């Protein structure tokens, strides 16, 4: 049998899904926001993961692939629904809640599931079910998301992923596929993407709208990570947090504050659903 799905206890409690034919695996901690903590492709670990920080539950997680829902970024002044004001913390609540996990029927990967609760409805007043299927393919991690609105009203939202990719050295990184201009999220001003890429080792946080895939080149290890977009999940955020040797290449549906500004805001009709897709591909050069 090439596929194995099992609960493990070391080096921390997690579920492991592996495919021996591909020499690939993912590790997932459902109770910590459905977090994918590790992705190994052809035996190579690609994700950055701060285990010591992860084990301290009083600290925010740094590493793996956190899930951003129902907003990406912050929403500092709150948002209004039906004349009532609600507040959400940075990147929403999905990354802090327990998810359920199961093996897909075709055994190609796993399914994570999150539903609303009385607590979540106090700051996001909707009934919903979120399904995220994560599949291992040859040199690929394919992720598909289905968001069901089970409310009687239109449900506005943003969705994103926040993957941390390990790099050898932030001064030896190239990123291809970005448009010339981007938005520096530290001051919300338009700037040159090339200028931001030059200072990855100083710390950056910028957003752009690529027309094709985005590639991260590690010039020392010669690893390449490619983010393959599919509309509407085709906004890209690049974030670094030196001295951590990692680069986040994040697929979002919408920029921060979109529930207020309406910029690329998505809505799901009552009793309907929306599907989102994204793929991360590993290669070397």
Rosetta blueprint (number, residue, H / E / L):
1 X L
2 X L
3 X E
4 X E
5 X E
6 X E
7 X E
8 X E
9 X L
10 X L
11 X L
12 X L
13 X L
14 X E
15 X E
16 X E
17 X E
18 X E
19 X E
20 X L
21 X L
22 X L
23 X L
24 X E
25 X E
26 X E
27 X E
28 X E
29 X E
30 X L
31 X L
32 X L
33 X L
34 X L
35 X E
36 X E
37 X E
38 X E
39 X E
40 X E
41 X E
42 X L
43 X L
44 X E
45 X E
46 X L
47 X E
48 X L
49 X E
50 X L
51 X H
52 X H
53 X H
54 X H
55 X H
56 X L
57 X L
58 X L
59 X L
60 X L
61 X L
62 X L
63 X E
64 X L
65 X E
66 X E
67 X E
68 X E
69 X E
70 X E
71 X L
72 X L
73 X L
74 X L
75 X L
76 X L
77 X L
78 X L
79 X E
80 X E
81 X E
82 X L
83 X L
84 X E
85 X E
86 X E
87 X L
88 X L
89 X L
90 X L
91 X L
92 X E
93 X L
94 X H
95 X H
96 X H
97 X L
98 X L
99 X L
100 X E
101 X E
102 X E
103 X E
104 X L
105 X L
106 X L
107 X L
108 X L
109 X E
110 X E
111 X E
112 X E
113 X E
114 X E
115 X E
116 X L
117 X L
118 X L
119 X L
120 X H
121 X H
122 X H
123 X L
124 X L
125 X L
126 X L
127 X L
128 X E
129 X E
130 X E
131 X E
132 X E
133 X E
134 X E
135 X E
136 X E
137 X E
138 X L
139 X L
140 X E
141 X E
142 X E
143 X E
144 X E
145 X E
146 X E
147 X E
148 X E
149 X E
150 X L
151 X L
152 X L
153 X L
154 X L
155 X E
156 X E
157 X E
158 X E
159 X E
160 X E
161 X E
162 X E
163 X E
164 X E
165 X E
166 X E
167 X L
168 X L
169 X L
170 X H
171 X H
172 X H
173 X E
174 X E
175 X E
176 X E
177 X L
178 X L
179 X L
180 X L
181 X E
182 X E
183 X E
184 X E
185 X L
186 X L
187 X L
188 X L
189 X E
190 X E
191 X E
192 X E
193 X H
194 X H
195 X H
196 X H
197 X H
198 X H
199 X L
200 X H
201 X H
202 X H
203 X L
204 X L
205 X E
206 X E
207 X E
208 X E
209 X L
210 X L
211 X L
212 X L
213 X L
214 X E
215 X E
216 X E
217 X E
218 X E
219 X L
220 X L
221 X L
222 X L
223 X E
224 X E
225 X E
226 X E
227 X E
228 X E
229 X L
230 X E
231 X L
232 X L
233 X E
234 X L
235 X E
236 X E
237 X E
238 X E
239 X E
240 X L
241 X L
242 X L
243 X L
244 X L
245 X L
246 X E
247 X E
248 X E
249 X E
250 X E
251 X E
252 X E
253 X L
254 X L
255 X L
256 X L
257 X L
258 X H
259 X H
260 X H
261 X H
262 X L
263 X L
264 X L
265 X L
266 X E
267 X E
268 X E
269 X L
270 X L
271 X L
272 X L
273 X E
274 X E
275 X E
276 X E
277 X E
278 X E
279 X E
280 X E
281 X E
282 X E
283 X E
284 X E
285 X L
